[in-house]
């Protein structure tokens, strides 16, 4: 059955036009790649690339595609994870294709879009990588800049990071791991 929903690239280009952005070819290629990436996507890019902006639009597109989709978004701290959460909410509230999802319920660290049916697990759950997420359920786990000097400088810190990243393998149904990171070790 063919979906009547638009591709990530089309969704992104609609948003870019609304924002008045010039879209570089590399962003076009990243949008195409993200949609086709499969079960494991690792996007490593240079500073200033716009990956957080693309990620927020990508998240909104995921909820546009399926309001029952759940994302665990982790960054180096709760505060940084909440930035992507707020950015995703902003896209959902202002993108012309997501007007039907506007009834956001919850807080900045966990919220549900209209049409979400899992009252226990948020549509987007934003936490720092060192936070406990063992009871979370998500179709997709995102790691956005989780490896930073503050949490990777010692062998003990790196071991704790590995343990926290391993927790994601136990999050069900866990169909995708979308990892965006700068590697510091």
ChimeraX attribute file (.defattr): number of C-alpha atoms within 10 A of each C-alpha:
attribute: neighborCount
match mode: 1-to-1
recipient: residues
	/A:1	3
	/A:2	4
	/A:3	7
	/A:4	7
	/A:5	13
	/A:6	13
	/A:7	15
	/A:8	25
	/A:9	21
	/A:10	15
	/A:11	21
	/A:12	22
	/A:13	18
	/A:14	15
	/A:15	18
	/A:16	15
	/A:17	11
	/A:18	12
	/A:19	10
	/A:20	9
	/A:21	10
	/A:22	9
	/A:23	12
	/A:24	8
	/A:25	9
	/A:26	10
	/A:27	17
	/A:28	15
	/A:29	11
	/A:30	17
	/A:31	23
	/A:32	15
	/A:33	15
	/A:34	19
	/A:35	14
	/A:36	11
	/A:37	14
	/A:38	12
	/A:39	11
	/A:40	13
	/A:41	17
	/A:42	14
	/A:43	15
	/A:44	15
	/A:45	12
	/A:46	9
	/A:47	8
	/A:48	7
	/A:49	12
	/A:50	11
	/A:51	19
	/A:52	17
	/A:53	13
	/A:54	17
	/A:55	21
	/A:56	21
	/A:57	26
	/A:58	21
	/A:59	25
	/A:60	29
	/A:61	26
	/A:62	17
	/A:63	24
	/A:64	22
	/A:65	17
	/A:66	14
	/A:67	19
	/A:68	19
	/A:69	22
	/A:70	28
	/A:71	27
	/A:72	27
	/A:73	27
	/A:74	28
	/A:75	26
	/A:76	23
	/A:77	17
	/A:78	17
	/A:79	15
	/A:80	17
	/A:81	26
	/A:82	22
	/A:83	17
	/A:84	25
	/A:85	24
	/A:86	16
	/A:87	19
	/A:88	23
	/A:89	22
	/A:90	14
	/A:91	20
	/A:92	26
	/A:93	18
	/A:94	13
	/A:95	20
	/A:96	13
	/A:97	18
	/A:98	18
	/A:99	13
	/A:100	14
	/A:101	19
	/A:102	15
	/A:103	13
	/A:104	17
	/A:105	13
	/A:106	13
	/A:107	14
	/A:108	19
	/A:109	19
	/A:110	19
	/A:111	20
	/A:112	27
	/A:113	27
	/A:114	16
	/A:115	16
	/A:116	19
	/A:117	14
	/A:118	13
	/A:119	9
	/A:120	10
	/A:121	19
	/A:122	26
	/A:123	30
	/A:124	27
	/A:125	25
	/A:126	30
	/A:127	24
	/A:128	20
	/A:129	24
	/A:130	18
	/A:131	14
	/A:132	11
	/A:133	19
	/A:134	12
	/A:135	11
	/A:136	19
	/A:137	23
	/A:138	22
	/A:139	17
	/A:140	23
	/A:141	23
	/A:142	23
	/A:143	22
	/A:144	25
	/A:145	21
	/A:146	26
	/A:147	21
	/A:148	15
	/A:149	13
	/A:150	9
	/A:151	20
	/A:152	19
	/A:153	13
	/A:154	11
	/A:155	10
	/A:156	11
	/A:157	14
	/A:158	15
	/A:159	13
	/A:160	16
	/A:161	18
	/A:162	12
	/A:163	12
	/A:164	17
	/A:165	16
	/A:166	11
	/A:167	14
	/A:168	20
	/A:169	14
	/A:170	13
	/A:171	19
	/A:172	13
	/A:173	13
	/A:174	18
	/A:175	15
	/A:176	17
	/A:177	20
	/A:178	23
	/A:179	20
	/A:180	22
	/A:181	21
	/A:182	16
	/A:183	12
	/A:184	12
	/A:185	9
